[in-house]
Amino acid sequence: MSSTNTAQTTLLSLSAPPDILAAVPYLLGYHPAQSLIALGLTRRQVQIAARWDLPLSQHSLAPFPAMLARERITELIVVGYGPGALVTPAVDTMRELAAKAGVPVAEALRAEETRFWSYLCDVPACCPIEGTPFDITTTQVAAEATVHGLVALPDRAMLEATISPATGPIRLGMRRATSDTAAALVSRLVDCRNPDRFADEYVTEALTRVRSAMTSPERLSDRQAAELGFDLAIIRVRDEAWTCMQDAHLPLWRDLTRRLEPRFVPPAASLLAMAAWRSGDCVLAAIALERALRIDPTYSMAHLLRHALEQLLPPKLLTDRLPTSSDLDTAMGSPKQTWLIPLLGLLDDQTSDDPP
């Protein structure tokens, strides 16, 4: 899967191959392996940092030329990680696409273990055939990144772990809170005499809860988190969170993605992906979507966002089209009992939850 980061990229000075190799992990958030990286520059400042898995899948670079034009990229740096047989064809393809788009390639590198090679230099004195040794930890770029608070985790698995399911006492507490919330909801349903009226009451309460969670600086209690897990199953409530989202909401969705029982995670993980994408962290967005789709391969919001990431689209293209809360009310009308069907499914299905 491809991903494109756009945040924090103008803080680092890239004047030589070791600087480039030192910057890439901080631009992505982790040290890549078997990857193709493209750093797009505008007026000699890094505008985007895009990554693809190697070997490249068919048509994976198809959206690349459009991204170069859309982001007004004036110069490109290409880096491949892995053995030459894996990296060289991918780098060659990217250089060809850049040439067709009229974007010059300032540098093209291959890195493997502690050595790098330049595809643009064939002078043995500066680019020996056995490669040039490098140590990114000793570069000025690494020091600059640390000063600016940028982090480069050892690998992608470590980044995945930052949104992995919580364990131990946190998991047990959430399991109890989820059970209590489910019992209270079942009790209300049993006492319900008018399903549409109950749906209207419940959706109104759920919208209040999600708005409160998005404006509160405090971490949600287990019970509040469990209630929100049920609430977000209702499309109107999830879309309220989606349309009102701000960059500051990312910690909320990260926390819920970790704490909620697995069957409740797809909406929260998709909202986390949207928040991460908005803030420029498309790697985290991709990981969140993978988590959502592993639990529910049919979850439509996750598929929509994944398609946008694979097409290297900027979040503004989607956020500019999001409806307001009033638009949602007009389009969807008054709550009906059918709105609660996904929520009722959560009450029935507990097979996807991990053991305590």
C-alpha positions as a Markdown table, in Angstrom:
| # | Residue | x | y | z |
|---|---|---|---|---|
| 1 | Met | 0.0 | 0.0 | 0.0 |
| 2 | Ser | 1.3 | 3.5 | -0.8 |
| 3 | Ser | 1.2 | 6.4 | 1.6 |
| 4 | Thr | 2.2 | 10.0 | 1.5 |
| 5 | Asn | 3.2 | 12.2 | 4.4 |
| 6 | Thr | 3.1 | 16.0 | 4.2 |
| 7 | Ala | 3.8 | 17.3 | 7.7 |
| 8 | Gln | 6.9 | 18.7 | 9.3 |
| 9 | Thr | 8.9 | 18.3 | 6.0 |
| 10 | Thr | 10.5 | 21.7 | 5.7 |
| 11 | Leu | 12.4 | 21.5 | 9.0 |
| 12 | Leu | 15.3 | 19.4 | 7.7 |
| 13 | Ser | 18.2 | 20.4 | 5.4 |
| 14 | Leu | 19.0 | 17.8 | 2.7 |
| 15 | Ser | 22.3 | 18.7 | 1.1 |
| 16 | Ala | 23.9 | 15.3 | 0.5 |
| 17 | Pro | 22.9 | 11.6 | 0.2 |
| 18 | Pro | 23.6 | 10.8 | 4.0 |
| 19 | Asp | 21.3 | 13.8 | 4.9 |
| 20 | Ile | 18.6 | 12.4 | 2.6 |
| 21 | Leu | 18.9 | 8.9 | 4.1 |
| 22 | Ala | 18.8 | 10.4 | 7.6 |
| 23 | Ala | 15.7 | 12.4 | 6.9 |
| 24 | Val | 13.5 | 9.7 | 5.3 |
| 25 | Pro | 12.8 | 7.8 | 8.6 |
| 26 | Tyr | 11.8 | 11.0 | 10.3 |
| 27 | Leu | 9.5 | 12.0 | 7.4 |
| 28 | Leu | 7.8 | 8.6 | 7.4 |
| 29 | Gly | 7.9 | 8.1 | 11.2 |
| 30 | Tyr | 9.9 | 4.8 | 11.0 |
| 31 | His | 12.9 | 3.3 | 9.3 |
| 32 | Pro | 11.7 | 1.7 | 6.0 |
| 33 | Ala | 12.7 | -1.6 | 4.6 |
| 34 | Gln | 12.0 | -2.9 | 1.0 |
| 35 | Ser | 10.4 | 0.4 | 0.1 |
| 36 | Leu | 10.4 | 3.0 | -2.6 |
| 37 | Ile | 10.4 | 6.5 | -1.4 |
| 38 | Ala | 9.7 | 9.7 | -3.3 |
| 39 | Leu | 10.5 | 13.1 | -1.8 |
| 40 | Gly | 8.7 | 15.8 | -3.8 |
| 41 | Leu | 10.3 | 19.3 | -3.5 |
| 42 | Thr | 8.7 | 22.7 | -4.3 |
| 43 | Arg | 11.1 | 25.6 | -4.4 |
| 44 | Arg | 13.7 | 23.3 | -2.9 |
| 45 | Gln | 11.5 | 22.5 | 0.1 |
| 46 | Val | 10.2 | 19.0 | 0.7 |
| 47 | Gln | 6.4 | 19.1 | 0.0 |
| 48 | Ile | 5.6 | 15.4 | 0.2 |
| 49 | Ala | 7.1 | 12.1 | 1.2 |
| 50 | Ala | 5.5 | 9.1 | -0.5 |
| 51 | Arg | 6.3 | 5.4 | 0.1 |
| 52 | Trp | 5.4 | 2.2 | -1.8 |
| 53 | Asp | 6.1 | -1.4 | -0.8 |
| 54 | Leu | 8.6 | -3.3 | -2.9 |
| 55 | Pro | 8.2 | -5.1 | -5.2 |
| 56 | Leu | 5.7 | -2.7 | -6.7 |
| 57 | Ser | 2.2 | -4.0 | -7.4 |
| 58 | Gln | 0.7 | -3.5 | -10.8 |
| 59 | His | -0.4 | 0.1 | -11.5 |
| 60 | Ser | 0.7 | 1.2 | -8.0 |
| 61 | Leu | 2.6 | 4.2 | -9.5 |
| 62 | Ala | -0.3 | 5.1 | -11.8 |
| 63 | Pro | -1.5 | 8.1 | -9.5 |
| 64 | Phe | 2.1 | 9.4 | -9.2 |
| 65 | Pro | 2.2 | 11.8 | -12.2 |
| 66 | Ala | -1.1 | 13.4 | -11.2 |
| 67 | Met | 0.2 | 14.0 | -7.7 |
| 68 | Leu | 3.4 | 15.7 | -9.1 |
| 69 | Ala | 1.2 | 18.1 | -11.1 |
| 70 | Arg | -1.4 | 18.6 | -8.3 |
| 71 | Glu | 1.3 | 19.4 | -5.7 |
| 72 | Arg | 3.3 | 21.5 | -8.1 |
| 73 | Ile | 6.4 | 19.4 | -7.5 |
| 74 | Thr | 9.5 | 21.0 | -9.2 |
| 75 | Glu | 12.1 | 18.5 | -8.2 |
| 76 | Leu | 12.2 | 14.9 | -7.0 |
| 77 | Ile | 14.4 | 12.7 | -4.8 |
| 78 | Val | 14.0 | 9.0 | -5.1 |
| 79 | Val | 15.3 | 6.4 | -2.6 |
| 80 | Gly | 14.9 | 2.6 | -2.7 |
| 81 | Tyr | 15.6 | 0.3 | 0.2 |
| 82 | Gly | 16.7 | -3.2 | -0.4 |
| 83 | Pro | 18.8 | -5.3 | -2.8 |
| 84 | Gly | 19.5 | -4.0 | -6.3 |
| 85 | Ala | 17.3 | -6.6 | -8.1 |
| 86 | Leu | 14.4 | -5.3 | -6.1 |
| 87 | Val | 15.1 | -1.6 | -6.0 |
| 88 | Thr | 16.5 | -0.8 | -9.5 |
| 89 | Pro | 13.4 | -1.6 | -11.6 |
| 90 | Ala | 11.2 | 0.5 | -9.3 |
| 91 | Val | 13.6 | 3.4 | -9.3 |
| 92 | Asp | 13.9 | 3.2 | -13.1 |
| 93 | Thr | 10.1 | 3.3 | -13.5 |
| 94 | Met | 9.8 | 6.3 | -11.2 |
| 95 | Arg | 12.5 | 8.2 | -13.0 |
| 96 | Glu | 10.7 | 7.5 | -16.3 |
| 97 | Leu | 7.4 | 8.8 | -14.9 |
| 98 | Ala | 9.2 | 11.9 | -13.5 |
| 99 | Ala | 10.8 | 12.6 | -16.9 |
| 100 | Lys | 7.5 | 12.3 | -18.7 |
| 101 | Ala | 6.0 | 14.7 | -16.2 |
| 102 | Gly | 8.8 | 17.2 | -16.8 |
| 103 | Val | 10.1 | 16.9 | -13.2 |
| 104 | Pro | 13.9 | 16.6 | -12.8 |
| 105 | Val | 15.3 | 14.0 | -10.4 |
| 106 | Ala | 17.8 | 15.6 | -8.2 |
| 107 | Glu | 19.0 | 12.4 | -6.7 |
| 108 | Ala | 18.2 | 8.7 | -6.9 |
| 109 | Leu | 19.6 | 6.4 | -4.3 |
| 110 | Arg | 19.6 | 2.8 | -3.2 |
| 111 | Ala | 20.3 | 1.9 | 0.4 |
| 112 | Glu | 21.0 | -1.5 | 1.9 |
| 113 | Glu | 22.1 | -2.1 | 5.4 |
| 114 | Thr | 24.9 | 0.5 | 6.0 |
| 115 | Arg | 25.8 | 1.4 | 2.4 |
| 116 | Phe | 24.2 | 3.4 | -0.4 |
| 117 | Trp | 24.6 | 3.8 | -4.1 |
| 118 | Ser | 23.6 | 6.7 | -6.4 |
| 119 | Tyr | 21.9 | 6.0 | -9.7 |
| 120 | Leu | 23.0 | 9.4 | -10.9 |
| 121 | Cys | 26.7 | 9.1 | -10.2 |
| 122 | Asp | 29.1 | 6.7 | -11.9 |
| 123 | Val | 32.4 | 8.3 | -10.8 |
| 124 | Pro | 34.3 | 5.6 | -8.7 |
| 125 | Ala | 36.1 | 8.3 | -6.7 |
| 126 | Cys | 32.8 | 9.4 | -5.0 |
| 127 | Cys | 30.5 | 6.5 | -5.8 |
| 128 | Pro | 32.5 | 3.3 | -5.5 |
| 129 | Ile | 31.0 | 0.1 | -6.9 |
| 130 | Glu | 30.9 | -1.5 | -3.5 |
| 131 | Gly | 28.7 | 1.4 | -2.2 |
| 132 | Thr | 29.4 | 4.2 | 0.2 |
| 133 | Pro | 29.2 | 3.6 | 4.0 |
| 134 | Phe | 26.8 | 5.8 | 6.0 |
| 135 | Asp | 25.6 | 6.3 | 9.5 |
| 136 | Ile | 22.4 | 8.4 | 9.8 |
| 137 | Thr | 22.7 | 8.8 | 13.5 |
| 138 | Thr | 25.8 | 11.0 | 13.2 |
| 139 | Thr | 24.2 | 13.5 | 10.7 |
| 140 | Gln | 23.1 | 17.0 | 11.4 |
| 141 | Val | 19.7 | 16.0 | 10.1 |
| 142 | Ala | 19.2 | 13.5 | 12.9 |
| 143 | Ala | 20.1 | 16.2 | 15.4 |
| 144 | Glu | 17.7 | 18.7 | 13.8 |
| 145 | Ala | 14.9 | 16.2 | 13.7 |
| 146 | Thr | 15.3 | 15.4 | 17.4 |
| 147 | Val | 15.3 | 19.1 | 18.3 |
| 148 | His | 12.0 | 19.5 | 16.4 |
| 149 | Gly | 10.4 | 16.6 | 18.2 |
| 150 | Leu | 10.3 | 14.3 | 15.1 |
| 151 | Val | 10.5 | 10.5 | 15.9 |
| 152 | Ala | 11.7 | 7.6 | 13.7 |
| 153 | Leu | 10.6 | 4.3 | 15.1 |
| 154 | Pro | 12.8 | 1.2 | 14.3 |
| 155 | Asp | 10.3 | -0.2 | 11.8 |
| 156 | Arg | 6.7 | -0.2 | 10.7 |
| 157 | Ala | 5.7 | -2.8 | 13.2 |
| 158 | Met | 6.6 | -0.4 | 16.0 |
| 159 | Leu | 4.3 | 2.2 | 14.5 |
| 160 | Glu | 1.5 | -0.4 | 14.3 |
| 161 | Ala | 2.0 | -1.1 | 17.9 |
| 162 | Thr | 1.1 | 2.5 | 18.8 |
| 163 | Ile | -2.5 | 1.7 | 17.9 |
| 164 | Ser | -2.6 | -2.0 | 18.8 |
| 165 | Pro | -5.3 | -3.2 | 21.2 |
| 166 | Ala | -4.7 | -2.3 | 24.8 |
| 167 | Thr | -4.1 | -5.3 | 27.1 |
| 168 | Gly | -4.1 | -6.1 | 30.8 |
| 169 | Pro | -6.1 | -4.0 | 33.3 |
| 170 | Ile | -7.2 | -1.6 | 30.5 |
| 171 | Arg | -8.7 | -4.4 | 28.5 |
| 172 | Leu | -10.4 | -5.9 | 31.5 |
| 173 | Gly | -11.8 | -2.5 | 32.5 |
| 174 | Met | -13.2 | -1.9 | 29.0 |
| 175 | Arg | -14.6 | -5.4 | 28.8 |
| 176 | Arg | -16.6 | -4.8 | 32.0 |
| 177 | Ala | -17.7 | -1.3 | 30.8 |
| 178 | Thr | -18.8 | -2.7 | 27.5 |
| 179 | Ser | -20.8 | -5.5 | 29.2 |
| 180 | Asp | -22.5 | -3.0 | 31.6 |
| 181 | Thr | -23.3 | -0.6 | 28.7 |
| 182 | Ala | -24.8 | -3.5 | 26.6 |
| 183 | Ala | -26.9 | -4.6 | 29.6 |
| 184 | Ala | -28.3 | -1.0 | 30.1 |
| 185 | Leu | -29.0 | -0.7 | 26.4 |
| 186 | Val | -30.8 | -4.1 | 26.3 |
| 187 | Ser | -32.9 | -3.0 | 29.3 |
| 188 | Arg | -34.0 | 0.1 | 27.5 |
| 189 | Leu | -34.8 | -1.8 | 24.4 |
| 190 | Val | -37.0 | -4.3 | 26.3 |
| 191 | Asp | -38.9 | -1.4 | 27.9 |
| 192 | Cys | -39.3 | 0.4 | 24.6 |
| 193 | Arg | -42.9 | 0.7 | 23.2 |
| 194 | Asn | -42.2 | 3.0 | 20.3 |
| 195 | Pro | -39.1 | 2.0 | 18.3 |
| 196 | Asp | -38.9 | 5.2 | 16.2 |
| 197 | Arg | -39.3 | 7.4 | 19.3 |
| 198 | Phe | -36.6 | 5.4 | 21.1 |
| 199 | Ala | -34.3 | 5.8 | 18.0 |
| 200 | Asp | -34.8 | 9.5 | 18.1 |
| 201 | Glu | -34.0 | 9.7 | 21.8 |
| 202 | Tyr | -31.0 | 7.5 | 21.5 |
| 203 | Val | -29.5 | 9.2 | 18.5 |
| 204 | Thr | -30.0 | 12.6 | 20.2 |
| 205 | Glu | -28.1 | 11.3 | 23.3 |
| 206 | Ala | -25.4 | 9.8 | 21.1 |
| 207 | Leu | -24.8 | 13.0 | 19.2 |
| 208 | Thr | -24.5 | 14.8 | 22.5 |
| 209 | Arg | -21.9 | 12.2 | 23.7 |
| 210 | Val | -19.8 | 12.4 | 20.6 |
| 211 | Arg | -19.8 | 16.2 | 20.5 |
| 212 | Ser | -18.8 | 16.2 | 24.2 |
| 213 | Ala | -16.0 | 13.8 | 23.6 |
| 214 | Met | -14.6 | 15.9 | 20.8 |
| 215 | Thr | -14.5 | 19.0 | 22.9 |
| 216 | Ser | -13.4 | 17.6 | 26.2 |
| 217 | Pro | -9.7 | 17.8 | 27.1 |
| 218 | Glu | -10.1 | 14.9 | 29.5 |
| 219 | Arg | -9.6 | 11.2 | 28.6 |
| 220 | Leu | -12.8 | 9.3 | 28.4 |
| 221 | Ser | -13.7 | 6.9 | 31.3 |
| 222 | Asp | -14.2 | 3.3 | 30.4 |
| 223 | Arg | -18.0 | 3.7 | 30.5 |
| 224 | Gln | -17.9 | 6.8 | 28.3 |
| 225 | Ala | -15.6 | 5.0 | 25.8 |
| 226 | Ala | -17.8 | 2.0 | 25.8 |
| 227 | Glu | -20.9 | 4.1 | 25.1 |
| 228 | Leu | -19.2 | 5.9 | 22.3 |
| 229 | Gly | -18.3 | 2.5 | 20.8 |
| 230 | Phe | -22.0 | 1.7 | 20.5 |
| 231 | Asp | -22.8 | 5.3 | 19.4 |
| 232 | Leu | -20.4 | 5.3 | 16.5 |
| 233 | Ala | -22.0 | 2.2 | 15.0 |
| 234 | Ile | -24.9 | 4.5 | 14.0 |
| 235 | Ile | -23.9 | 6.1 | 10.7 |
| 236 | Arg | -25.4 | 9.5 | 11.5 |
| 237 | Val | -23.4 | 9.7 | 14.7 |
| 238 | Arg | -20.2 | 8.6 | 13.1 |
| 239 | Asp | -20.7 | 11.1 | 10.3 |
| 240 | Glu | -21.2 | 13.8 | 12.9 |
| 241 | Ala | -17.7 | 13.0 | 14.2 |
| 242 | Trp | -16.4 | 12.9 | 10.6 |
| 243 | Thr | -17.8 | 16.2 | 9.5 |
| 244 | Cys | -16.8 | 18.1 | 12.7 |
| 245 | Met | -13.3 | 16.6 | 12.8 |
| 246 | Gln | -10.2 | 18.8 | 13.6 |
| 247 | Asp | -6.6 | 17.8 | 13.9 |
| 248 | Ala | -6.8 | 18.1 | 17.7 |
| 249 | His | -9.1 | 15.1 | 17.7 |
| 250 | Leu | -6.5 | 12.6 | 16.7 |
| 251 | Pro | -5.6 | 11.5 | 20.3 |
| 252 | Leu | -9.3 | 10.8 | 21.0 |
| 253 | Trp | -9.6 | 8.4 | 18.0 |
| 254 | Arg | -6.2 | 6.8 | 18.7 |
| 255 | Asp | -7.2 | 6.1 | 22.3 |
| 256 | Leu | -10.6 | 4.6 | 21.3 |
| 257 | Thr | -8.9 | 2.5 | 18.6 |
| 258 | Arg | -6.7 | 1.0 | 21.3 |
| 259 | Arg | -9.3 | 0.6 | 24.0 |
| 260 | Leu | -12.5 | -0.4 | 22.3 |
| 261 | Glu | -13.4 | -4.1 | 22.0 |
| 262 | Pro | -12.4 | -5.3 | 18.5 |
| 263 | Arg | -15.9 | -5.4 | 17.1 |
| 264 | Phe | -16.4 | -1.7 | 17.9 |
| 265 | Val | -13.1 | -0.6 | 16.3 |
| 266 | Pro | -13.8 | 0.0 | 12.6 |
| 267 | Pro | -15.6 | 3.4 | 13.0 |
| 268 | Ala | -13.0 | 4.7 | 15.5 |
| 269 | Ala | -10.0 | 3.4 | 13.4 |
| 270 | Ser | -11.5 | 5.0 | 10.3 |
| 271 | Leu | -11.9 | 8.3 | 12.1 |
| 272 | Leu | -8.3 | 8.0 | 13.4 |
| 273 | Ala | -7.3 | 7.5 | 9.8 |
| 274 | Met | -9.1 | 10.6 | 8.7 |
| 275 | Ala | -7.6 | 12.6 | 11.5 |
| 276 | Ala | -4.1 | 11.3 | 10.7 |
| 277 | Trp | -4.5 | 12.0 | 7.0 |
| 278 | Arg | -5.7 | 15.6 | 7.8 |
| 279 | Ser | -2.6 | 16.2 | 9.9 |
| 280 | Gly | -0.3 | 14.8 | 7.1 |
| 281 | Asp | 0.5 | 11.5 | 8.7 |
| 282 | Cys | -0.6 | 9.1 | 5.9 |
| 283 | Val | 1.4 | 6.2 | 7.2 |
| 284 | Leu | -0.5 | 6.2 | 10.5 |
| 285 | Ala | -3.7 | 6.6 | 8.4 |
| 286 | Ala | -2.9 | 3.5 | 6.3 |
| 287 | Ile | -2.1 | 1.5 | 9.4 |
| 288 | Ala | -5.4 | 2.5 | 11.0 |
| 289 | Leu | -7.3 | 1.5 | 7.9 |
| 290 | Glu | -5.6 | -1.8 | 7.8 |
| 291 | Arg | -6.8 | -2.4 | 11.4 |
| 292 | Ala | -10.4 | -1.4 | 10.5 |
| 293 | Leu | -10.5 | -3.7 | 7.5 |
| 294 | Arg | -9.0 | -6.7 | 9.2 |
| 295 | Ile | -12.0 | -6.6 | 11.6 |
| 296 | Asp | -14.6 | -5.6 | 9.0 |
| 297 | Pro | -13.5 | -6.1 | 5.4 |
| 298 | Thr | -16.7 | -4.5 | 4.2 |
| 299 | Tyr | -16.5 | -1.2 | 6.2 |
| 300 | Ser | -17.3 | 1.4 | 3.5 |
| 301 | Met | -15.7 | 4.5 | 5.2 |
| 302 | Ala | -12.4 | 2.6 | 5.5 |
| 303 | His | -12.5 | 1.6 | 1.8 |
| 304 | Leu | -13.2 | 5.2 | 0.8 |
| 305 | Leu | -10.3 | 6.5 | 2.7 |
| 306 | Arg | -8.0 | 3.7 | 1.6 |
| 307 | His | -8.8 | 4.5 | -2.0 |
| 308 | Ala | -8.0 | 8.1 | -1.4 |
| 309 | Leu | -4.6 | 7.2 | 0.1 |
| 310 | Glu | -3.8 | 4.8 | -2.7 |
| 311 | Gln | -4.6 | 7.5 | -5.3 |
| 312 | Leu | -2.2 | 9.9 | -3.3 |
| 313 | Leu | -5.0 | 12.4 | -2.9 |
| 314 | Pro | -4.7 | 15.4 | -0.5 |
| 315 | Pro | -7.2 | 15.4 | 2.3 |
| 316 | Lys | -8.5 | 18.8 | 1.2 |
| 317 | Leu | -10.2 | 17.2 | -1.8 |
| 318 | Leu | -12.4 | 15.3 | 0.6 |
| 319 | Thr | -12.8 | 17.7 | 3.6 |
| 320 | Asp | -14.0 | 20.4 | 1.2 |
| 321 | Arg | -16.8 | 18.2 | 0.2 |
| 322 | Leu | -17.9 | 17.1 | 3.7 |
| 323 | Pro | -21.5 | 18.2 | 4.7 |
| 324 | Thr | -22.3 | 20.2 | 7.8 |
| 325 | Ser | -24.3 | 18.9 | 10.7 |
| 326 | Ser | -27.3 | 20.7 | 9.3 |
| 327 | Asp | -26.7 | 19.1 | 5.9 |
| 328 | Leu | -26.7 | 15.7 | 7.5 |
| 329 | Asp | -30.0 | 16.4 | 9.2 |
| 330 | Thr | -31.6 | 17.5 | 6.0 |
| 331 | Ala | -30.3 | 14.6 | 4.0 |
| 332 | Met | -31.0 | 11.9 | 6.5 |
| 333 | Gly | -34.2 | 13.2 | 8.1 |
| 334 | Ser | -35.4 | 12.2 | 11.5 |
| 335 | Pro | -33.9 | 9.1 | 13.2 |
| 336 | Lys | -35.7 | 5.8 | 12.6 |
| 337 | Gln | -35.5 | 2.4 | 14.2 |
| 338 | Thr | -33.6 | 1.1 | 11.1 |
| 339 | Trp | -30.7 | 3.4 | 12.1 |
| 340 | Leu | -30.1 | 1.2 | 15.1 |
| 341 | Ile | -29.6 | -2.0 | 13.2 |
| 342 | Pro | -25.8 | -1.9 | 13.2 |
| 343 | Leu | -25.9 | -1.1 | 17.0 |
| 344 | Leu | -28.2 | -4.2 | 17.5 |
| 345 | Gly | -25.7 | -6.2 | 15.6 |
| 346 | Leu | -23.0 | -5.3 | 18.1 |
| 347 | Leu | -25.2 | -6.6 | 20.9 |
| 348 | Asp | -25.6 | -10.0 | 19.1 |
| 349 | Asp | -22.0 | -10.4 | 17.8 |
| 350 | Gln | -19.3 | -10.9 | 20.4 |
| 351 | Thr | -17.2 | -13.5 | 18.5 |
| 352 | Ser | -14.6 | -11.0 | 17.2 |
| 353 | Asp | -13.6 | -9.9 | 20.7 |
| 354 | Asp | -10.2 | -11.0 | 22.0 |
| 355 | Pro | -10.0 | -13.1 | 25.1 |
| 356 | Pro | -9.4 | -11.1 | 28.3 |
